[in-house]
Amino acid sequence: MDEVSLQKVRRVKNIKEYIEIIKPYYPSLKISEFTIEEIEKAVYYAYIKLIGRIFLLSPENMRHFLRAYLLKYEIMNVKYLILSTIVGIRISEKIKNVNILVEKYLENTNFIKKLIEIQNLEEIQLFMKGTKYEKAIKEGILYFNNLNEVFVLEAFLDRLYFESLIKEKKYYNKKEKVILYTFIDFTTEIYNIKVIYRGISNNIDRNLLVQFLINNYLFLDNQKISQLILQHSVDDFFDLIEDYLKKEIRIGKFLSKIEIKKEHFIWSIEALYLEFFFREFSNKIGDIEYSTIFKITELLLKKEKEIKFTVLPSTVNIIHEKYEQLSLQQEEG
């Protein structure tokens, strides 16, 4: 979306008008009900369909990258199915809320259909034996059984996605490496920063926290990451990471434009790294090969940001406001 459309989305109050604004940017968008869950599902379905079109037109090396990228959305399916099994959601409901289109592009439809049918954690653990999910699921379910917490399971699954991205590095040619290596490095670094920040915020044991991190860096090396983990408070963490990034010439120069804000820390860190990435490669778009790779990664990043920071928050605001108005009318009535 262009900035004018984004501003319209942020301002609109009527749900039907809102859907009409976003429709042109999400091909084949179909909304069956005006609920948060249904709109989120439809938006992601349209986004995955868009990636699928790119996937089918891309050369083999870029398909390797896009498969690894789409794993993020299969992991969303896996998380949902495990959590819904824990709370006892019916199979018919699971089917409605799984993004089957992702599995089609990953050629994993049978895998996810079988997982939908499983109704207890022990069977899920057995089912995952021999798959890429085996270790993450085993550790996560063990932690859940001991402490009734699912964050370890989710963290190990998130880590699996970034590990998969890194493994794909070996497939890229010289020009692909320039952009895709940086894409992988900056997205894994954002992930590490977010994990440490949330770990300190929630007072997670540091030895456990280390297990969630990815051994891959862009501006923050292993020593800097280790120091960030040792911080006792969010304020100390915030001051240290700001100091590190200010000293890094390639990204520090953008700090005057995009300030790291404590109240919106995750958003501002992502915005800062995105600014670096887009500026880093904008001067290479005259070369047709660089241009194609850059345009694909740019679309993925901007669309994901658009969904996460504008489309979904606006959906929540509009629908919540509608129900608040209905509640007030009922009280007055």
C-alpha positions as CSV (number, residue, x, y, z in Angstrom):
1,M,0.0,0.0,0.0
2,D,1.1,3.6,-0.6
3,E,1.2,6.0,2.3
4,V,-2.1,7.6,1.4
5,S,-3.9,4.2,1.5
6,L,-2.2,3.3,4.8
7,Q,-3.4,6.6,6.3
8,K,-6.9,5.8,5.1
9,V,-6.8,2.4,6.7
10,R,-5.6,3.9,10.0
11,R,-8.4,6.5,10.0
12,V,-11.4,4.5,8.7
13,K,-14.1,3.6,11.3
14,N,-16.5,1.5,9.2
15,I,-15.6,-2.2,8.7
16,K,-17.1,-2.4,5.1
17,E,-15.3,0.7,4.0
18,Y,-12.1,-0.6,5.5
19,I,-12.4,-3.9,3.5
20,E,-13.0,-2.0,0.3
21,I,-9.8,0.1,0.9
22,I,-7.5,-3.0,1.4
23,K,-9.1,-5.2,-1.2
24,P,-7.1,-4.0,-4.2
25,Y,-3.9,-4.8,-2.3
26,Y,-4.9,-8.4,-1.4
27,P,-5.8,-10.3,-4.6
28,S,-8.8,-12.6,-4.2
29,L,-9.5,-11.4,-0.6
30,K,-12.7,-13.1,0.6
31,I,-14.3,-12.2,3.9
32,S,-17.0,-14.6,5.2
33,E,-17.6,-12.8,8.5
34,F,-16.5,-9.4,9.8
35,T,-14.6,-10.8,12.8
36,I,-10.9,-10.3,13.7
37,E,-10.1,-14.0,13.2
38,E,-11.8,-14.2,9.8
39,I,-10.2,-11.0,8.5
40,E,-6.8,-12.0,9.7
41,K,-7.2,-15.5,8.1
42,A,-8.3,-14.0,4.8
43,V,-5.5,-11.4,4.7
44,Y,-2.8,-14.0,5.3
45,Y,-4.4,-16.3,2.7
46,A,-4.3,-13.5,0.1
47,Y,-0.7,-12.7,1.0
48,I,0.4,-16.4,0.8
49,K,-1.4,-16.6,-2.6
50,L,0.7,-13.6,-3.8
51,I,3.9,-15.3,-2.6
52,G,2.8,-18.4,-4.4
53,R,2.5,-16.5,-7.7
54,I,6.0,-15.2,-7.3
55,F,7.2,-18.7,-6.3
56,L,5.9,-20.3,-9.5
57,L,7.6,-17.6,-11.7
58,S,10.9,-17.6,-9.9
59,P,14.1,-19.5,-10.8
60,E,15.1,-22.5,-8.7
61,N,17.5,-20.6,-6.4
62,M,14.8,-18.1,-5.5
63,R,12.4,-21.0,-4.9
64,H,14.8,-22.4,-2.3
65,F,14.6,-19.0,-0.5
66,L,10.8,-18.7,-0.8
67,R,10.3,-22.2,0.5
68,A,12.4,-21.4,3.5
69,Y,10.5,-18.1,4.0
70,L,7.1,-19.9,3.7
71,L,8.2,-22.2,6.5
72,K,7.3,-19.3,8.9
73,Y,3.7,-19.8,7.9
74,E,3.7,-23.5,8.2
75,I,5.1,-23.0,11.7
76,M,2.2,-20.8,12.4
77,N,0.0,-23.7,11.4
78,V,1.9,-26.1,13.6
79,K,1.8,-23.8,16.6
80,Y,-2.0,-23.3,16.2
81,L,-2.7,-27.1,15.9
82,I,-0.6,-27.9,19.0
83,L,-2.2,-25.1,21.1
84,S,-5.7,-26.0,19.9
85,T,-5.0,-29.6,20.8
86,I,-4.0,-28.5,24.3
87,V,-7.3,-26.6,24.8
88,G,-9.4,-29.2,23.1
89,I,-10.6,-27.5,20.0
90,R,-12.6,-29.7,17.6
91,I,-11.1,-31.0,14.4
92,S,-13.8,-29.2,12.3
93,E,-12.6,-25.9,13.9
94,K,-8.9,-26.7,13.3
95,I,-9.6,-27.3,9.6
96,K,-11.2,-23.9,9.2
97,N,-8.3,-22.1,10.9
98,V,-5.3,-23.7,9.2
99,N,-3.8,-22.1,6.1
100,I,-3.8,-25.0,3.7
101,L,-2.4,-22.9,0.9
102,V,1.0,-22.7,2.6
103,E,1.1,-26.5,2.7
104,K,0.2,-26.7,-1.0
105,Y,3.2,-24.6,-2.0
106,L,5.5,-26.5,0.4
107,E,4.1,-29.8,-0.8
108,N,3.2,-30.7,2.7
109,T,-0.6,-31.0,2.6
110,N,-0.7,-34.6,3.7
111,F,1.5,-33.8,6.7
112,I,-0.7,-31.0,8.0
113,K,-3.9,-32.9,7.3
114,K,-2.7,-35.8,9.5
115,L,-1.6,-33.3,12.2
116,I,-5.1,-31.8,12.2
117,E,-6.6,-35.3,13.1
118,I,-4.3,-35.8,16.1
119,Q,-6.0,-35.1,19.4
120,N,-3.4,-35.4,22.1
121,L,0.2,-34.3,22.7
122,E,1.7,-37.8,23.0
123,E,0.5,-38.7,19.5
124,I,1.8,-35.3,18.2
125,Q,5.2,-36.1,19.6
126,L,5.2,-39.5,18.0
127,F,4.0,-38.1,14.7
128,M,6.9,-35.6,14.6
129,K,9.6,-38.3,14.9
130,G,11.9,-38.1,11.9
131,T,10.7,-34.6,10.9
132,K,12.5,-31.3,11.2
133,Y,10.1,-30.5,14.0
134,E,11.0,-33.5,16.2
135,K,13.5,-31.8,18.6
136,A,11.6,-28.5,19.0
137,I,8.3,-30.3,19.7
138,K,9.9,-32.8,22.1
139,E,11.6,-30.0,24.2
140,G,8.5,-27.8,24.0
141,I,6.0,-30.4,25.1
142,L,8.3,-31.6,27.9
143,Y,8.5,-28.0,29.3
144,F,4.7,-27.6,28.9
145,N,4.1,-30.9,30.8
146,N,6.4,-29.7,33.6
147,L,5.3,-26.1,34.0
148,N,2.1,-25.7,32.0
149,E,3.8,-23.0,29.8
150,V,3.9,-23.0,26.0
151,F,6.4,-20.2,25.4
152,V,9.4,-22.6,25.2
153,L,7.6,-24.7,22.5
154,E,6.8,-21.5,20.5
155,A,10.4,-20.2,20.9
156,F,12.0,-23.4,19.7
157,L,9.6,-23.5,16.7
158,D,10.5,-19.8,15.9
159,R,14.2,-20.7,16.0
160,L,13.6,-23.5,13.6
161,Y,12.4,-21.0,10.9
162,F,15.6,-18.9,11.1
163,E,17.8,-22.0,11.1
164,S,16.1,-23.1,7.9
165,L,16.8,-19.7,6.3
166,I,20.5,-20.0,7.2
167,K,20.7,-23.5,5.7
168,E,19.5,-22.2,2.4
169,K,22.5,-19.9,2.0
170,K,24.4,-22.6,0.2
171,Y,22.1,-22.5,-2.8
172,Y,22.6,-18.8,-3.8
173,N,24.8,-17.5,-6.6
174,K,27.1,-14.4,-6.3
175,K,24.4,-11.8,-6.9
176,E,21.8,-13.6,-4.9
177,K,24.2,-13.8,-1.9
178,V,24.6,-10.0,-1.8
179,I,21.0,-9.4,-1.0
180,L,19.7,-12.7,0.5
181,Y,22.6,-13.1,2.9
182,T,21.8,-9.6,4.3
183,F,18.1,-10.4,4.4
184,I,18.8,-13.5,6.4
185,D,21.4,-11.8,8.7
186,F,19.2,-8.8,9.5
187,T,16.0,-10.8,10.1
188,T,17.9,-13.2,12.4
189,E,19.4,-10.3,14.3
190,I,16.0,-8.8,14.8
191,Y,14.8,-12.1,16.1
192,N,17.7,-12.4,18.6
193,I,17.1,-8.8,19.8
194,K,13.4,-9.5,20.3
195,V,14.1,-12.8,22.2
196,I,16.5,-11.2,24.6
197,Y,14.3,-8.1,25.1
198,R,11.2,-10.3,25.9
199,G,13.4,-12.7,28.0
200,I,14.6,-9.8,30.2
201,S,11.1,-8.3,30.3
202,N,9.6,-11.6,31.5
203,N,12.6,-12.6,33.7
204,I,13.2,-15.8,31.8
205,D,16.2,-17.9,33.0
206,R,19.2,-16.7,31.0
207,N,20.5,-20.3,30.4
208,L,17.1,-21.1,28.9
209,L,17.1,-17.9,26.9
210,V,20.4,-18.7,25.2
211,Q,19.0,-21.9,23.8
212,F,16.5,-19.8,21.7
213,L,19.1,-17.7,20.0
214,I,20.5,-18.0,16.5
215,N,24.3,-18.1,16.0
216,N,24.2,-15.6,13.1
217,Y,24.9,-11.9,13.2
218,L,24.9,-8.7,11.2
219,F,25.9,-5.8,13.5
220,L,25.9,-7.5,16.8
221,D,28.5,-10.2,17.2
222,N,28.5,-13.1,19.7
223,Q,30.3,-10.9,22.4
224,K,27.7,-8.1,22.1
225,I,24.8,-10.6,22.2
226,S,26.3,-12.2,25.4
227,Q,26.5,-8.8,27.0
228,L,22.9,-8.0,26.2
229,I,21.8,-11.2,27.7
230,L,23.5,-10.3,31.0
231,Q,21.6,-7.1,31.5
232,H,19.4,-7.1,34.6
233,S,16.7,-4.6,33.4
234,V,15.0,-3.5,30.3
235,D,16.4,0.0,30.7
236,D,20.0,-1.4,30.9
237,F,19.3,-3.5,27.8
238,F,17.8,-0.6,25.9
239,D,20.8,1.7,26.7
240,L,23.4,-0.9,25.7
241,I,21.8,-1.9,22.4
242,E,21.3,1.8,21.5
243,D,25.0,2.4,22.2
244,Y,26.0,-0.6,20.1
245,L,24.0,0.5,17.1
246,K,25.1,4.1,17.3
247,K,28.7,2.9,16.8
248,E,27.8,0.8,13.7
249,I,28.3,3.3,10.8
250,R,26.0,1.4,8.4
251,I,23.0,1.5,10.6
252,G,23.8,4.2,13.2
253,K,23.3,7.0,10.6
254,F,19.6,6.1,10.5
255,L,19.1,6.6,14.2
256,S,18.5,10.3,13.8
257,K,15.6,9.5,11.5
258,I,14.2,6.4,13.3
259,E,14.6,6.7,17.1
260,I,14.6,3.6,19.2
261,K,11.7,4.1,21.5
262,K,11.2,2.2,24.7
263,E,7.4,2.3,24.5
264,H,7.5,0.9,20.9
265,F,10.8,-1.0,21.1
266,I,10.0,-3.9,18.7
267,W,8.4,-1.6,16.1
268,S,11.3,0.9,16.1
269,I,14.0,-1.8,15.9
270,E,12.3,-3.4,13.0
271,A,11.8,0.0,11.3
272,L,15.5,0.8,11.8
273,Y,16.7,-2.4,10.2
274,L,14.3,-2.2,7.4
275,E,15.5,1.3,6.6
276,F,19.1,0.0,6.5
277,F,18.1,-2.9,4.2
278,F,16.2,-0.8,1.7
279,R,18.8,2.0,1.6
280,E,21.6,-0.6,1.3
281,F,20.4,-2.0,-2.0
282,S,18.3,0.8,-3.6
283,N,21.4,1.8,-5.6
284,K,21.7,-1.7,-7.2
285,I,18.3,-1.7,-8.9
286,G,19.7,-0.7,-12.2
287,D,21.1,-4.2,-12.6
288,I,18.2,-6.5,-13.7
289,E,19.3,-9.5,-11.6
290,Y,19.8,-7.4,-8.4
291,S,16.5,-5.6,-9.1
292,T,14.5,-8.8,-9.3
293,I,15.9,-10.2,-6.1
294,F,15.6,-6.9,-4.3
295,K,12.0,-6.4,-5.5
296,I,11.0,-9.8,-4.2
297,T,12.5,-9.3,-0.8
298,E,11.2,-5.7,-0.6
299,L,7.6,-7.0,-1.3
300,L,7.9,-9.7,1.4
301,L,9.2,-7.2,4.0
302,K,6.9,-4.4,3.2
303,K,3.8,-6.6,3.0
304,E,4.6,-8.3,6.2
305,K,5.1,-4.9,7.9
306,E,1.9,-3.6,6.4
307,I,-0.1,-6.6,7.8
308,K,1.5,-6.6,11.2
309,F,1.6,-2.9,12.0
310,T,-1.4,-1.4,10.0
311,V,-3.9,-3.9,8.7
312,L,-4.3,-6.2,11.7
313,P,-4.2,-3.4,14.4
314,S,-6.8,-1.4,12.4
315,T,-9.0,-4.5,12.2
316,V,-8.8,-4.9,15.9
317,N,-9.5,-1.2,16.6
318,I,-12.5,-1.0,14.2
319,I,-14.2,-4.1,15.5
320,H,-13.6,-3.3,19.2
321,E,-15.0,0.2,18.7
322,K,-18.0,-1.3,17.0
323,Y,-18.7,-3.6,19.9
324,E,-18.1,-0.9,22.4
325,Q,-20.7,1.3,20.6
326,L,-23.2,-1.6,20.6
327,S,-22.6,-2.2,24.3
328,L,-23.3,1.4,25.1
329,Q,-26.5,1.4,23.0
330,Q,-27.7,-1.7,24.8
331,E,-27.0,-0.1,28.2
332,E,-28.8,3.1,27.2
333,G,-31.7,1.1,25.8
